[in-house]
Every structure is written in structure tokens, then in C-alpha cells.
Amino acid sequence: MANEEKGKFLTVAEVAEIMRVSKMTVYRLVHSGELPAVRVGRSFRVSEKAVSDYLDSSVYDVG
């Protein structure tokens, strides 16, 4: 139940698919601190909220 309250955590591959970028790009964002993530064993997990917040802050207004 606690996981439902905090949201779902995604793998790097899932984040890459959502953002339509490579896994390497996601790793770069994580290592640079632009995309917060938690380390689980040897892999990273990124919360859905972190992905959503990153995408919201990356919107570029052309007009």
C-alpha cells in the first residue's frame, strides 16, 4: 500500500521509452542530477512523478 501512496517507480528502459530517448540519455540525466533516481542493487529506479516533473519543466514555448 505504501508504494501506491508514493507512486510507481520505473526502470531506466521504461523512462527511456516514455521520453522517447535512449537509455544512455536517461543515465546521463540521472548522473547529472537533472532526473532524481534511487539505486536498487546495481540498477536505478525513477519515480513517475520525477519523470513528469522533468518533462513539465522541459517544455519549450516557441510562441
Secondary structure, DSSP 8 states (H G I E B T S, - for coil): -HHHHH--EEEHHHHHHHHTS-HHHHHHHHHHTSS--EEETTEEEEEHHHHHHHHHHT-----
